[in-house]
């Protein structure tokens, strides 16, 4: 509880009162820590990964977003191709060819899953338009809907959960908890209608439903990865909460979808 409260206070400060570079730095630090935890998880399975290359490319992506560096129109794909070639070249110097495909594929998946997806928080923070109050409130919208769903799923599932969602992945998650999480996500979206005065309630509720579903899928996906790696938590950096990846999991799917939806249907860019 203490760790969560301190983390919330720090995020609110970084989002609304600190300079923009502080929020970008915090996001990049979370990406680096989360990506490192992911690589540590898969290495427990005996998969050989060029961890430092993966971390380097994974950090270049959010750094480039913050600095506005765009060498090509689809520059994220440029870095993905660069990582792909580098990882294959490094495989050539290994004494044997075992797990070459698995190692390269897993490293690229980690970069996409953690770095690319979570980098959209920076894009949201810097997104602007006449219909939205600020990029900071867009990130707040994302966090409140996604994490509100996490909280709702936990409490409703703990109190009323009877029917397990997917036992082989997470025996503690229930259909009742999932329904409660969606209600909390919709409630969080509706509660922000006075902040997003120029955004229709319909758009807010669509975002609440969409992000509520995707947030729980993100949580389940990380549970699947941990189950495959035979780990209870992704790490131990945050006492009482597990690792950084345990905190980010639900946001990894919701961040890019929130950005694309807001930019296409609300900002109209």
C-alpha positions in Angstrom: 0.0 0.0 0.0 2.8 2.4 0.9 4.7 1.7 -2.3 1.6 2.2 -4.4 0.8 5.5 -2.7 4.3 6.9 -3.1 4.3 5.7 -6.8 1.0 7.5 -7.4 2.2 10.7 -5.8 5.4 10.6 -7.8 3.5 10.0 -11.1 1.1 12.9 -10.4 4.0 15.2 -9.7 5.9 14.1 -12.8 2.8 14.5 -14.9 1.4 17.9 -13.8 4.1 19.9 -12.1 7.5 18.7 -13.2 9.1 19.8 -16.5 8.2 17.7 -19.6 11.6 16.1 -19.7 11.1 14.7 -16.2 8.0 12.8 -17.4 9.9 11.5 -20.4 12.9 10.5 -18.2 10.6 8.6 -15.8 8.8 6.8 -18.7 12.2 5.9 -20.3 13.4 4.6 -16.9 10.3 2.4 -16.5 10.8 1.1 -20.1 14.5 0.2 -19.3 13.6 -1.5 -16.0 10.6 -3.4 -17.4 12.5 -4.5 -20.5 15.4 -5.8 -18.3 12.9 -7.7 -16.2 11.4 -9.3 -19.3 14.8 -10.4 -20.5 15.6 -11.8 -17.1 12.4 -13.8 -17.1 13.1 -15.4 -20.5 16.7 -16.1 -19.6 15.3 -18.3 -16.8 14.1 -20.6 -19.5 17.6 -21.0 -20.9 17.1 -18.7 -23.9 20.3 -16.9 -24.9 19.5 -13.2 -25.5 21.8 -10.3 -26.4 20.4 -8.4 -23.5 22.5 -5.2 -23.9 21.6 -4.9 -27.6 17.9 -5.3 -26.7 18.1 -2.7 -24.0 20.0 -0.3 -26.1 17.5 -0.4 -29.0 14.6 -0.5 -26.5 15.8 2.8 -25.0 16.6 4.4 -28.3 12.9 4.2 -29.3 11.5 6.4 -26.5 14.5 8.7 -26.6 13.9 9.3 -30.2 10.2 10.0 -29.6 11.1 12.6 -27.0 13.7 14.3 -29.2 11.5 14.3 -32.3 14.2 12.4 -34.3 12.5 10.8 -37.4 14.9 9.6 -40.0 12.1 7.9 -41.9 8.4 8.2 -42.0 8.1 4.8 -40.3 11.1 5.4 -38.1 10.1 2.9 -35.4 10.3 0.2 -38.0 13.7 1.5 -39.0 15.0 0.8 -35.5 13.2 -2.6 -35.5 15.0 -3.6 -38.7 18.3 -2.2 -37.2 17.8 -4.4 -34.1 16.9 -7.4 -36.3 20.2 -7.1 -38.3 22.3 -6.4 -35.3 21.0 -9.4 -33.4 21.5 -11.7 -36.3 25.1 -10.4 -36.8 25.8 -11.1 -33.1 24.5 -14.6 -33.5 27.1 -15.3 -36.2 29.9 -15.0 -33.6 28.5 -17.6 -31.3 30.3 -21.0 -31.2 27.0 -22.9 -32.0 23.7 -22.2 -33.8 21.3 -23.5 -31.1 18.5 -21.2 -30.2 19.5 -18.6 -32.8 15.9 -18.1 -34.0 14.4 -18.2 -30.5 17.0 -15.7 -29.1 16.5 -13.2 -31.9 12.7 -13.5 -32.0 12.4 -13.2 -28.2 14.6 -10.1 -28.1 12.6 -8.4 -30.8 9.4 -9.4 -29.1 10.6 -7.8 -25.9 11.5 -4.5 -27.7 8.1 -4.4 -29.3 6.1 -5.5 -26.3 7.7 -3.3 -23.6 9.6 -0.5 -25.3 7.5 0.3 -28.4 4.1 -0.1 -26.7 4.9 1.9 -23.5 6.6 4.7 -25.6 3.1 5.8 -26.5 2.8 7.4 -23.1 5.4 10.0 -24.3 3.4 10.5 -27.5 0.2 11.0 -25.5 1.9 13.5 -23.2 3.0 15.6 -26.2 -0.3 15.3 -28.1 -2.3 18.5 -28.4 -5.4 19.8 -30.0 -8.3 22.2 -29.4 -10.6 19.5 -28.1 -8.4 18.2 -25.4 -7.2 20.1 -22.2 -3.6 18.9 -22.3 -1.4 15.9 -23.0 -1.0 15.5 -19.2 -4.7 14.9 -18.9 -4.6 12.4 -21.7 -2.1 10.4 -19.9 -4.2 10.8 -16.7 -7.2 9.5 -18.6 -5.2 6.5 -19.8 -3.9 5.7 -16.3 -7.2 6.2 -14.5 -9.2 4.0 -16.9 -6.6 1.3 -17.1 -5.6 1.1 -13.5 -9.2 1.8 -12.4 -10.0 -1.4 -14.2 -7.2 -3.2 -12.4 -8.4 -2.1 -9.0 -12.1 -2.9 -9.8 -11.2 -6.4 -11.1 -9.2 -7.1 -7.9 -11.8 -6.0 -5.4 -14.8 -7.3 -7.2 -13.0 -10.6 -7.9 -11.9 -10.9 -4.3 -15.4 -10.3 -2.9 -17.7 -11.9 -5.5 -15.4 -14.0 -7.7 -16.7 -17.6 -8.2 -16.0 -18.5 -11.9 -12.3 -18.7 -12.9 -11.5 -16.9 -16.1 -8.5 -19.0 -17.4 -7.3 -21.3 -14.7 -4.1 -22.5 -16.4 -2.9 -18.8 -16.7 -4.2 -17.1 -13.5 -6.4 -19.1 -11.1 -7.2 -16.0 -9.1 -8.8 -14.0 -12.0 -12.5 -14.5 -12.4 -15.3 -13.5 -14.8 -16.9 -11.5 -12.0 -13.6 -9.6 -11.5 -13.4 -8.9 -15.2 -17.0 -7.5 -15.2 -16.2 -5.4 -12.2 -13.0 -4.1 -13.8 -14.9 -3.0 -16.9 -17.5 -1.2 -14.7 -14.7 0.7 -12.9 -13.0 1.6 -16.2 -16.3 3.0 -17.6 -16.8 4.8 -14.3 -13.4 6.4 -14.5 -14.0 7.5 -18.1 -17.4 9.0 -17.2 -15.9 10.8 -14.2 -13.6 12.8 -16.4 -16.3 14.3 -18.6 -16.0 17.6 -16.8 -12.3 17.7 -17.6 -12.8 16.7 -21.3 -15.6 19.1 -21.9 -15.2 19.2 -25.6 -15.1 15.4 -26.0 -18.4 13.6 -26.2 -19.5 11.3 -23.5 -19.8 8.6 -26.2 -16.1 8.9 -27.0 -15.2 8.7 -23.3 -17.3 5.6 -22.8 -15.9 3.9 -25.9 -12.4 4.6 -24.5 -13.5 3.3 -21.1 -14.8 0.0 -22.6 -11.9 -0.4 -25.1 -9.1 0.3 -22.6 -10.9 -1.6 -19.9 -10.9 -4.8 -22.0 -7.4 -4.3 -23.3 -6.0 -3.6 -19.9 -7.2 -6.9 -18.6 -5.9 -8.6 -21.7 -2.5 -7.0 -21.0 -2.6 -8.3 -17.4 -3.5 -11.8 -18.6 -0.7 -11.7 -21.2 1.9 -10.9 -18.6 0.6 -13.6 -16.4 1.0 -16.0 -19.3 4.6 -15.0 -19.8 5.3 -15.4 -16.0 3.6 -18.8 -16.0 5.7 -19.9 -18.9 8.8 -18.7 -17.2 7.7 -20.2 -13.8 7.8 -16.9 -12.0 5.3 -15.4 -9.6 6.4 -11.8 -10.2 8.5 -10.2 -12.9 10.9 -8.7 -10.2 11.2 -7.4 -6.7 11.9 -3.7 -7.2 8.6 -2.5 -5.9 7.8 -4.0 -2.4 4.3 -5.4 -2.2 3.8 -4.9 -6.0 6.4 -7.1 -7.6 8.4 -5.8 -10.4 8.1 -2.8 -12.8 6.7 -5.1 -15.5 3.9 -6.2 -13.1 2.9 -2.5 -12.8 3.2 -1.8 -16.6 1.4 -5.0 -17.9 -2.1 -3.6 -18.3 -0.8 -0.3 -19.9 1.3 -2.0 -22.6 -1.8 -2.7 -24.7 -3.9 0.3 -23.7 -1.2 3.0 -24.4 -0.9 2.6 -28.2 -4.7 2.1 -28.7 -5.5 5.2 -26.6 -3.1 7.2 -28.6 -4.4 6.1 -32.0 -8.0 6.5 -30.9 -7.6 10.0 -29.5 -5.5 11.1 -32.5 -7.9 9.7 -35.1 -11.3 10.4 -33.6 -10.8 13.2 -31.1 -7.9 15.3 -32.2 -8.5 14.5 -35.8 -4.8 14.5 -36.8 
